[in-house]
């Protein structure tokens, strides 16, 4: 929609300038000034007057010409203003008309710039934005918009389906772009088709689900019949089992048809409620009676509890009976054996759901609440909001048995019946404990038969929307191309609303609370510990926060050490040696008295005593005289006493006795006091004698002998005797001395010192000593005792609050950007446990040995980053490890550099783990991050370590220690991750590159079985894998996952390989004898069979989607066309639903019945496999697979699936689809490359004549044959 052209800016300026009174005055200013000047000058010069008159005449002529021009400009300006005003009025009227229209309208110019927007368009695109002047593709950045613009520029009308966030909802619009032929650009109108699309989708899904559910028992019956015709003919036991299987599946079909009929009746617009009084006790008894045999067989007991106020209710008896029957049937299926099923009815005041379009006269407050409770396996929370959908059933792996499987329609019937009665139904279930179904129905006493309006309302809405959509599609006669587009992501407000309404909010809240309590407690405990060790260089100064008295450990230890040193050293007498010396000297005279001459004395005695004739004779005389003998003995006793006071010690003992200790005395002990022996005595340590010092020893002996009273010549005898004694008379008693020293130290009173607030405990740069370490520990203990209780409580609560906020931030991030975790409570619990374990190990190891704080803090954070990156994705891993780094730094009171270090290590690990194909990836990652961490640790230590007052050796030790611990942390994290990688895959249900490489091995049991039972399918899978792998690499998708998914995508064909064309080696085709509907069941059944085989063989769930979605919801065209042909020839062909209905009328087959059940591809990899699978099969039908024909075939199949909506849910762009087509064409062309044919001349001439004739017909047949081949080999 264009705008009026405007004049240049300069022209508009001139008009406005001269159209004012001031401009008119200014026109006369110049001639008047000249005239006045000329008159003044003429007074002095007369000729000047003549010149002035001529100039005045000339200026007057010019002025008149300009005045006429000015009048003309004024007239034109007035006309232009009138035209502008008229245009403005037209634009205002047009804008009012557009704003009053309910249909959103946007007009763009030929550059794609928005020139006009009405109010309805602003309401859906953002009322707060100035949309005019913006580019259209900045509002809707999708490829379909580019398609619309291209069509508009080409002069064609186009349509696109857009999904736009409107308020709190996502609305679907049909956008029609009509070109503006005159000025260029386009006019886009938006038609809301949300409800119509949803109703069509629901109808298609219902038909697809119903067909799929009906096909399963039919396929089982068909297989049993085939077996009965073959190997089971002569086996009665197998025949009996097969007949039982047929009977069981026939019964299931009967139940399913009945449920479908019940649901169909409930959805009929003519449903009427026949209100009557219903006695609940009788009704429950009647309904539960048919289930008694089942209860007896499973040892179940049905208990009925009905309140007095709820004995009867006015409602429709048939519908409430239908509700009770389905609920009791469900309870008997899923209750554990030997348990009770409780049916309770009670009168309540109910609040009718305002969204329920029940009649106003049914909305009463009084009603009845009926609950059916079983003690069974329960329903997981993730499934509780979907169990009322049609055909939805909880996975058999969760229910525990396939025998419990029903039709999947019972609860849908219950919900619809309750809704018709104006009531509600909800479920309360705890896994492994039981389920309670609660139905609340209003009491409609006094009402007659009331028609249900819900279906009529839905029908009217659908019809009106269908008409609106039809009108929007019929405005041009050209062929309209369509594409499905999702505009942007959900707004934050919508995401928050989804989060609040999510059923996982409860488990998320529990996870946040547990996370806050656990991590907060660990953090508070860790921050109360002293996280330094003796010998470390302090990075911060620490002062006292409270005043307290404490023991001066250093002074106390000094005093205790002084007490220990003041204790005299204890020596124990060697009594046998002393007694031997005394006895030998005392008995010497008697010994010699019995000998006549010196020669008769034993030589040893002579040598030991140094006897001479003189001393020998003197001693003999002493022995002969009693008085002399007594005097000798007295002298010997005196010598003994001297020896007991003058210890004889060896050199080592003598040195220690004279050098150690501060006490100048030593204590001599002669045995235990209780033995009555000589008590201990103390002597000066200068009195001890060193027996190894010969000169001193002889001098001291001589003096002691003289003091004892011995004179010559016997003096020499005694000296010689003592001189020959080499044994010490006393020995040092280490244990006794130590005990005495400790006793003395124990008597020392502790030295106390007063610590004031702010007094320094240690300073930055100090090497921590034991005394300062103990003082710091005491300060922490005193602060815990004396600190203000409100202050401590506030500090604790602040820690919990900070941890809780971090938990909320992490939970919000996970809920909005990682739905794989948010939608699974188990994964939420895993993630919470991992983060808590990370903080726990970091804190405990750091407190256990603060010297290992680097190792203890970095390793868990990097390990968490590796685990989350492997389990989910790099972005989630970076977010989680960032939170972990903050928590660890908060708990260990780390500086910013440590936080940066942990983030750098985690980011380095995450960056290298985009794909793990072998163990070398993790090993290489460990080495790289070890080097990075070591270098960054050095940088950090250079920043934080003090540079003044610390020696070079003291700086070198923490630098080397930090770098070594940081590097070891990287290696340790990688090693642990490598060791626990299999457990990670099992716990998080993921598949790494290593697992996929193992699964692509042809020796895998499942692939070997496929190769043996269905060799054609196996070779087909190999070809598809090669094609799809190249295509995945071309757009940056996961090529390895794509390749492995191709290998296993058709494993379901092993059950019936002969029914698929690639496994048929000549002979009759089995499908020739089957009805198209039966053939369809076999073909489609390979998808479900493949999923079951994948589950039984433990294939990763990432491969399950390749199996169940590689056909999406595509049409099995071959059998659909065959069914239509048969139906056109005769009236005997029926669809699957008609086969199951005895009263159905003959009609043509519906296309929806011949589609795969889906789902559609959810990932780009599966979409690639879908296209590659179809191309590989269809290419085999080409008579001459040239590059051009292959390329045309690829693009035809891709366009067909695009138009069919198969790529709507996989985020595949048009550019990527084009790249995929190019890659597939190139790969397939290389597979079917041309070869030289050696033929004779006759053959060449004959072939050349037929070539032209065959060329035209083959081109027409190739497309049709490719579709048929693709369907046959599906």
Order of alpha helices (4+ residues) and beta strands (2+ residues): alpha-alpha-alpha-alpha-beta-beta-alpha-alpha-alpha-beta-beta-beta-alpha-alpha-beta-beta-alpha-alpha-beta-beta-alpha-beta-beta-alpha-alpha-alpha-beta-beta-beta-alpha-beta-alpha-alpha-beta-beta-alpha-beta-alpha-alpha-alpha-alpha-alpha-beta-alpha-beta-beta-beta-alpha-alpha-beta-alpha-beta-beta-alpha-alpha-alpha-alpha-alpha-alpha-alpha-alpha-alpha-alpha-alpha-alpha-alpha-alpha-alpha-alpha-alpha-alpha-alpha-alpha-alpha
